[in-house]
Amino acid sequence: MKRTALVTLGLLTLSTAFAQTTITGFFADVNPNWANMQDDVGKEITKRTGVVLKAEFAVGDPDQKINLIAASGQYPDIIAPKGAAGVLIDADAVLDLTTLINKNAPNIKKVIGKQFNRMKFSNKNQGIYFIPNNDTIGQVYFDNDALFKLQLQALKEQKYPRVKTLKDFEKVIADYVKKHPKTADGKPTIGLSLLADDWRFVISVTNPATFAMGSWDDGEWAIDPKTYKAMPHHFRPEDREYFRWLNHMNDIGLLDKESFTQKYDQYLAKIASGRVVGLIDAGWDIGDAVNSLKAAGKHEQMYGRFGAVLKPGIKAAYNAPTGFRGGYGVGITKSAKDPVKILKFLDFLSSDEGQVLINWGIEGKHHKVVNGKREFLPKYEELRKKDPAAFQRETGIGNYGLSLRYGDGVKDKTGNYYTTNFPEQILENYTDAEKAALKAYKVKFWGDLLPKASQFKPIPWAAAWSIPVPQDSALSEFWTKEQEIVRKYIPKAILADPKEFDKIYDEMLNVMDKQLGKYNVLMTQLVQDRLKLWGVLK
């Protein structure tokens, strides 16, 4: 059942220098640690900007809500629609911010620098309707995530085996489940669990196929790096073999029987119980469950991260360089009574002062400067390590990435990192169980197990999923139609008798070819248009 949380934020300003303004907003992403801006950082933002926010968050697939908002003509002041941006632009619901940015947003202009064109919607429509906040500028992946995850206790028991291929990944799970068919509290041990709930289907079920074959994340597309032609990635022979492996995992009893029926909250609860040996999912998607394990002291049931691939010799391309992807962000609607003040609010969050505040909190309360270096006060450093969710709820750190900002690895004028995710902090945040595993693998970070960025050529279109689709394009129908097909056939193929797998997979490709073939040319055109906008093609 879909739920929507409405939160009202009534905060005091620092002085009468600011006329207090209440703005409304809708955000497609959920934030379970949101504290109605009654956390420390939220209150401080209001003191420094005079802005009070009344925010609504969608739970589940937000596209239906975005469409309703667009059709109603009743808009919040700001909106972050993720992939449904085209609906709002087509409805003339959001403002072109180009002129406003040039006149009123010096910090946003400073952060974006020479990549200003990457904020533009498309080569045809070069308006800037959203301030990007999904991707960051100058990001350095010190400890990049990998989708294939194994419990530390399983790795430890098997003396930290090499995990390079799907076969290696499978063996760790199989050996552990065989030895421990039930958990300490008598519940069945789960070998591998997937999440197919709503849009997360692509994160846990289909996208991993691209990484297993040595490609990168272009969403549901595969882009030929020589011709820039697009097609759904399921047509690649390697994708078929990945799904065949999942079919095999089901056939030998290692795949969770609830993988295609469980809801997101059930999935997280299952992980937090410590029953699941293996996962194929993004770290941000399981973060709440892992934080629960950490807070409960179940450190051995947390996860190591591996770039498992189909066969030896394939390089897992998690670190393939994309540059700044632009993509999803927050827009100001035509219903906003004071768009300039709203933009200045977002610009404050992009300022040096604002970025330090949203990442480190308030100096003297959450962090201090020792010998020129920022560090959290002991109370908050301990809370951050033991219970990251509670840390975020209390301080507000991590709740306010609403605007364009620098990524990990970028330093401010004081020589300190803007973010708290840098080598020293990452190492401090590891549990003893993680440190023991990393020592056994002879690396400092989990990300060190992945091939370096220097081993890959840059991806000139960044990521196909980040290319906005105009609402007046027939391509706007692709996602819904494609998902109807793959969500029907992929689970059916995975759960089938192995003898039936190819028949079902071939049937899926035939249906996709008939119903989706026309969209390949349209997506190819969008990719090439982005390359022209970004100066790669003439």
Helices and strands as residue ranges (DSSP letters): E 4-8, E 21-27, H 40-49, E 51-58, H 63-72, E 78-80, G 82-84, H 85-90, H 98-104, H 106-112, G 113-119, E 131-132, E 148-151, H 152-157, H 166-179, E 190-193, G 198-200, H 201-201, I 202-206, H 207-212, E 221-223, E 230-232, G 233-235, H 237-251, H 264-272, E 276-280, H 283-295, G 299-301, E 303-306, E 329-332, H 339-350, H 352-360, E 367-370, E 373-376, H 378-386, H 388-395, H 423-429, H 432-440, G 446-449, G 453-455, G 464-466, G 474-477, H 478-495, G 498-500, H 501-533
